[in-house]
């Protein structure tokens, strides 16, 4: 598979609206120029070029992903969100290109990092620390994380936001939406406006570190008595609009457990699924970003470490009740009740034609079948993901039916899909129905 995003390295974040717009414009011009050259070559050979073939070349894919990865901020995040929320109805080529943006981002070079720290903590900020690791331990679309030791002995993790991210969110979202639309990659039948508005709203929330600090504290309190999970402690004295301070927790990436014993892998996946169900049915508050990097593991204690609460989302009690109804109906194979629950949530409309409604209900039934038994599901070998994907692609060929569900439902589906992928990655074999029973 082509690697579209270069390995992470220290590259400055363009932090003015003009420079960011110029980069997006340059990217569009480069793509258009490549299409013109390739189209001309095909015409000279007597072929009539197809728009999709000209656009979806490895070179153009590299241009798009490399530029968005270097810009970071909203431009990169929109690509990530579209690849997740839009994966079921965007063309698969575009979903694949955007999917590569979920890899690590580039990070700020030391000089730009120093400017951010000076602006937030003052010119003498180094006096706070006994040690500060300049190389980040992680980098993403909104910011990067550094480890440091305070002079008072605290071992801390500092999430530092890229400069200009907050101020460029609205313009980045508008510009990326325009590029997606004029590119012709997104079918005309799809109204991108709700997805883009949601991306804009979520980005503003994720860039609000005071809000994330509050969510960190809320999840810490909710899970304080549960020995299976560990949430870092927030440090308000280090937190500013651009920096989120918290305790550093020694742990390993959850993906590193692929070679762990089966008992450990199964226990971790079962714990994360149990947490997801508690978030939905008990807390009404969910961390909705299923990025594997948000979950880590402490081998010494067996605890799951939870990170990154910027995408936390509260769900209305009505939606929670509707998912109760959907789970009950699906597990009992009651097709009529399943249809009613799907309509209540917004996956179907009451007037949806049978030729569209029945394939969707078939897919729900397919997804529920492994959950109707107390027998363990082997996520490494189950063909469920492939069968659902094939059914979904076949259904998506009918351009007469385009319904984007409510955003809360999309976020829930994203989290559920992420847990399925993680379970497959760790080759887990667990029974799901016993985990669901307490809530049904």
C-alpha positions in Angstrom: 0.0 0.0 0.0 1.3 3.4 -0.8 2.5 5.5 2.1 0.9 8.9 1.7 2.2 10.7 4.8 5.9 11.2 5.4 7.5 10.2 8.6 6.9 12.8 11.4 9.5 15.4 11.7 9.9 19.0 13.0 8.1 21.3 10.6 6.7 24.7 11.6 3.0 25.1 11.7 1.7 27.8 9.4 -0.1 30.0 11.9 -1.8 32.8 9.9 -5.0 32.5 7.9 -3.3 33.9 4.8 -0.5 31.3 4.9 -2.9 28.5 5.5 -5.1 29.6 2.7 -2.1 29.9 0.4 -1.1 26.3 1.2 -4.5 24.9 0.5 -4.6 26.9 -2.7 -1.2 25.6 -3.7 -2.3 22.1 -3.0 -5.3 22.5 -5.2 -3.2 24.1 -8.0 -0.7 21.2 -7.8 -3.5 18.6 -8.0 -5.1 20.5 -10.9 -1.8 20.8 -12.7 -1.1 17.1 -12.3 -4.6 16.3 -13.7 -4.0 18.5 -16.7 -0.7 16.8 -17.5 -2.0 13.3 -17.1 -5.1 14.1 -19.0 -3.1 15.5 -21.9 -0.9 12.4 -22.0 -4.0 10.1 -22.2 -5.5 12.2 -25.0 -2.3 11.9 -27.0 -2.6 8.1 -26.8 -6.2 8.2 -28.0 -7.8 7.6 -24.5 -10.6 9.6 -23.1 -9.5 10.4 -19.6 -11.8 9.8 -16.7 -12.0 12.5 -14.0 -11.7 10.0 -11.1 -8.6 8.3 -12.6 -6.9 11.7 -13.0 -7.6 12.9 -9.5 -7.0 9.7 -7.6 -3.3 9.1 -8.5 -0.6 8.3 -6.0 1.0 11.6 -6.7 -2.2 13.6 -5.9 -2.9 11.5 -2.8 0.6 12.4 -1.6 0.0 16.1 -2.2 -3.2 16.1 -0.3 -2.1 14.1 2.7 1.3 15.6 3.0 0.0 19.2 2.9 -2.8 18.6 5.3 -0.4 16.8 7.7 2.0 19.7 7.6 -0.8 22.2 8.2 -2.2 20.2 11.1 -5.0 22.0 13.0 -8.4 22.1 11.5 -7.3 21.2 8.0 -5.8 17.9 9.1 -8.6 17.2 11.6 -11.3 17.7 9.0 -9.6 15.0 6.9 -9.5 12.7 9.8 -13.2 13.3 10.7 -14.3 12.8 7.1 -12.3 9.5 6.9 -14.1 8.3 10.0 -17.6 9.8 9.9 -17.7 9.6 6.1 -16.1 6.3 5.6 -19.4 4.5 4.8 -20.5 6.9 2.1 -17.5 8.6 0.7 -15.8 7.0 -2.3 -13.4 4.3 -1.0 -10.4 6.0 -2.7 -11.0 9.2 -0.9 -11.6 7.5 2.4 -8.3 5.6 2.0 -6.4 8.8 1.2 -7.9 10.6 4.2 -7.4 7.6 6.4 -3.6 8.0 6.3 -4.1 11.3 8.1 -4.8 9.4 11.3 -1.1 8.6 11.5 1.1 10.8 13.7 1.4 14.4 12.6 4.7 16.4 12.2 5.7 18.3 15.3 6.8 21.9 16.0 10.5 22.6 15.7 12.1 23.8 19.0 12.1 27.5 18.1 8.4 27.5 17.5 7.7 25.4 20.6 9.8 27.9 22.7 7.6 30.8 21.3 4.4 29.1 22.4 5.8 28.3 25.9 7.1 31.9 26.4 3.7 33.3 25.4 1.9 31.1 27.9 4.3 30.9 30.9 6.5 34.0 30.4 10.2 34.3 29.4 11.4 32.5 32.6 9.3 29.4 32.1 12.4 27.1 32.2 12.7 27.9 35.9 9.6 25.8 36.6 11.3 22.6 35.4 14.0 20.3 36.5 13.8 18.6 33.1 11.9 19.3 29.9 12.0 16.9 26.9 12.0 19.0 23.8 11.2 16.0 21.6 7.4 15.3 21.9 6.2 11.9 23.0 3.2 12.3 20.7 1.9 14.6 18.0 -1.6 14.9 16.6 -3.7 17.4 14.6 -4.4 19.9 17.4 -1.2 19.7 19.5 1.7 17.7 20.7 2.6 16.2 24.1 5.9 16.7 26.0 7.1 15.0 29.2 8.7 17.1 31.9 9.7 17.0 35.6 8.8 19.9 37.8 11.2 21.2 40.4 8.7 20.1 43.0 9.1 16.5 41.8 5.9 16.1 39.8 6.3 14.0 36.6 4.0 15.7 34.1 2.7 15.5 30.6 2.1 18.8 28.8 -0.3 18.9 25.9 0.8 22.0 23.8 -1.5 23.4 21.2 -0.1 24.4 17.8 0.0 28.2 17.3 -2.9 29.6 15.3 -5.1 26.5 15.5 -8.0 28.1 17.2 -8.1 31.2 15.1 -7.9 29.2 11.8 -10.6 26.7 12.5 -13.5 28.4 10.8 -11.5 29.3 7.7 -9.8 25.9 7.5 -13.2 24.1 7.6 -14.7 26.4 4.9 -11.6 26.0 2.6 -11.4 22.2 3.0 -15.1 21.9 2.4 -14.8 23.9 -0.8 -11.9 21.8 -2.0 -13.8 18.6 -1.3 -16.9 19.9 -3.2 -15.1 21.4 -6.3 -12.9 18.3 -6.6 -15.8 16.2 -7.6 -14.8 13.5 -5.1 -17.8 13.9 -2.9 -21.1 12.9 -4.6 -23.4 15.8 -5.3 -26.2 13.9 -3.5 -24.3 14.3 -0.2 -24.9 17.5 1.8 -21.5 18.1 3.4 -22.8 21.0 5.5 -23.9 19.0 8.6 -20.6 17.2 8.7 -18.6 20.3 8.2 -20.5 22.2 10.8 -20.0 19.4 13.2 -16.3 19.3 12.4 -16.1 23.0 13.1 -18.0 22.6 16.4 -15.9 19.7 17.6 -12.6 21.4 16.6 -13.5 24.4 18.7 -14.3 22.1 21.7 -11.0 20.2 21.2 -9.0 23.4 21.1 -10.6 24.5 24.4 -8.2 23.1 26.9 -10.2 24.5 29.8 -13.1 22.3 28.7 -10.8 19.3 28.2 -9.4 19.8 31.7 -12.9 19.7 33.1 -13.7 16.5 31.1 -10.4 15.0 32.5 -11.6 15.7 36.0 -15.1 14.4 35.3 -13.9 11.1 33.9 -11.4 10.9 36.7 -14.2 11.2 39.3 -16.5 8.8 37.4 -13.8 6.1 37.3 -12.1 6.8 40.6 -13.5 3.7 42.3 -13.0 1.3 39.3 -9.7 -0.5 39.6 -9.6 -1.4 35.9 -9.0 2.2 34.7 -6.6 5.0 35.3 -7.2 8.7 34.3 -4.3 11.1 34.7 -4.6 13.9 37.3 -5.0 17.4 35.9 -2.6 20.2 37.0 -4.5 23.5 36.9 -1.4 25.5 37.8 0.2 24.4 34.4 -3.0 24.7 32.3 -3.5 27.7 30.0 -5.6 28.3 26.9 -2.7 26.7 24.9 -1.4 24.1 27.4 -3.0 21.3 29.3 -1.0 20.0 32.2 -1.6 16.5 33.7 0.3 13.8 35.5 2.5 11.6 33.4 1.5 7.9 33.6 4.1 5.2 32.8 2.3 2.9 30.3 2.7 1.1 27.0 0.6 1.6 23.8 -2.4 -0.7 23.8 -1.4 -1.7 20.2 1.8 -3.2 21.7 -0.3 -5.9 23.3 -0.6 -7.8 20.0 2.1 -10.2 21.3 0.7 -10.4 24.9 -1.0 -13.6 26.2 -4.6 -14.2 25.2 -5.9 -13.6 28.8 -4.4 -10.1 28.8 -5.6 -9.2 25.3 -9.1 -10.4 26.0 -9.3 -8.6 29.4 -8.2 -5.3 27.9 -10.7 -5.4 25.0 -13.5 -6.6 27.3 -12.6 -3.7 29.7 -12.8 -1.1 26.9 -16.1 -2.5 25.6 -17.4 -2.4 29.2 -16.3 1.2 29.5 -18.0 2.2 26.3 -21.2 0.7 27.5 -20.9 2.5 30.8 -20.2 5.8 29.0 -23.4 5.3 26.9 -25.9 3.8 29.4 -24.6 5.0 32.8 -22.7 8.2 32.3 -24.4 9.6 29.2 -20.9 11.0 28.5 -18.5 9.4 26.1 -15.0 10.0 24.9 -15.9 9.6 21.2 -12.4 9.5 19.6 -11.5 5.8 19.0 -7.9 6.6 18.1 -5.8 3.7 19.5 -3.3 6.2 20.9 -5.9 7.3 23.4 -5.7 3.9 25.2 -2.6 2.7 27.0 -1.8 -0.2 29.4 0.1 -0.6 32.7 1.7 -4.0 32.7 2.5 -3.8 36.4 -1.0 -3.1 37.5 -3.1 -4.4 34.6 -4.9 -1.1 34.4 -6.1 0.6 31.2 -4.9 4.2 31.0 -7.3 6.7 29.3 -6.0 9.8 27.5 -7.4 12.7 25.5 -10.8 13.8 26.5 -11.1 16.7 24.0 -13.7 14.8 22.0 -15.9 14.0 24.9 -19.6 14.3 24.2 -22.7 14.2 26.4 -25.7 12.3 25.0 -29.3 13.2 25.7 -31.3 10.7 27.7 -33.7 10.3 24.7 -30.9 9.0 22.5 -29.7 6.6 25.2 -33.2 5.2 25.5 -33.4 4.8 21.7 -30.1 2.8 21.7 -31.6 0.7 24.6 -34.5 0.0 22.3 -32.3 -0.8 19.3 -30.1 -3.2 21.3 -33.1 -5.0 22.7 -34.8 -5.3 19.3 -31.6 -6.4 17.6 -30.7 -9.0 20.1 -34.2 -10.5 20.1 -34.2 -10.4 16.2 -37.4 -8.4 16.2 -37.2 -6.8 12.8 -40.3 -4.5 13.3 -38.9 -3.1 16.6 -35.5 -2.7 15.0 -37.0 -0.6 12.2 -38.8 1.5 14.7 -35.6 2.1 16.7 -33.7 2.9 13.6 -36.3 5.5 12.6 -36.3 7.0 16.1 -32.5 7.4 16.0 -32.5 8.8 12.5 -30.8 6.0 10.5 -34.0 5.5 8.6 -36.9 7.8 7.8 -40.5 6.7 8.2 -41.1 7.0 4.4 -37.9 5.2 3.4 -38.7 2.9 0.4 -38.5 -0.9 1.1 -35.7 -1.3 -1.5 -33.5 1.0 0.7 -34.9 0.1 4.1 -34.6 -3.7 3.9 -30.8 -3.8 3.0 -30.2 -1.6 6.0 -32.2 -3.8 8.3 -30.3 -6.8 6.9 -27.0 -5.2 7.8 -28.2 -4.5 11.4 -29.3 -8.1 11.7 -25.9 -9.2 10.4 -24.2 -7.1 13.0 -26.4 -8.3 15.8 -26.2 -12.0 15.1 -22.8 -12.7 16.9 -24.1 -10.8 19.9 -27.2 -13.0 20.4 -25.2 -15.9 21.8 -23.2 -16.2 25.0 -20.4 -17.8 23.0 -17.2 -15.8 22.6 -16.7 -13.8 19.4 -13.3 -14.3 17.8 -12.6 -10.9 16.4 -9.5 -12.1 14.6 -11.4 -14.5 12.4 -15.0 -13.3 12.2 -15.9 -12.3 8.7 -18.4 -9.8 10.0 -16.4 -6.6 9.2 -15.7 -7.8 5.6 -19.4 -8.9 5.1 -20.7 -5.6 6.5 -18.3 -3.6 4.3 -19.3 -5.5 1.2 -23.0 -5.1 1.9 -22.4 -1.4 2.6 -20.5 -0.9 -0.6 -23.2 -2.7 -2.6 -25.9 -0.5 -1.0 -23.9 2.7 -1.5 -23.9 2.1 -5.3 -27.5 3.3 -5.3 -27.1 7.0 -5.4 -30.9 7.5 -4.9 -30.5 7.1 -1.1 -28.2 9.4 0.9 -29.1 9.9 4.5 -26.5 11.2 7.0 -27.7 10.2 10.5 -27.7 12.6 13.5 -24.3 13.6 14.6 -24.6 12.0 18.1 -25.4 8.7 16.4 -22.4 9.1 14.0 -20.1 9.6 17.0 -21.5 6.5 18.7 -21.0 4.5 15.5 -17.5 5.8 15.3 -16.7 4.7 18.8 -18.3 1.3 18.3 -16.4 0.8 15.0 -13.2 1.8 16.6 -13.6 -0.8 19.4 -14.3 -3.5 16.8 -11.1 -2.6 14.9 -9.1 -2.6 18.2 -10.5 -6.0 19.1 -9.5 -7.4 15.7 -6.1 -5.9 16.0 -5.5 -7.6 19.4 -7.1 -10.8 18.2 -9.5 -10.8 21.1 -12.0 -13.6 21.8 -14.7 -12.5 24.1 -18.4 -12.9 24.7 -20.3 -9.6 24.1 -23.8 -10.5 25.3 -22.8 -10.9 29.0 -21.3 -7.4 28.8 -24.6 -6.1 27.4 -27.0 -7.9 29.7 -26.7 -5.4 32.6 -28.0 -2.6 30.4 -30.9 -4.5 28.7 
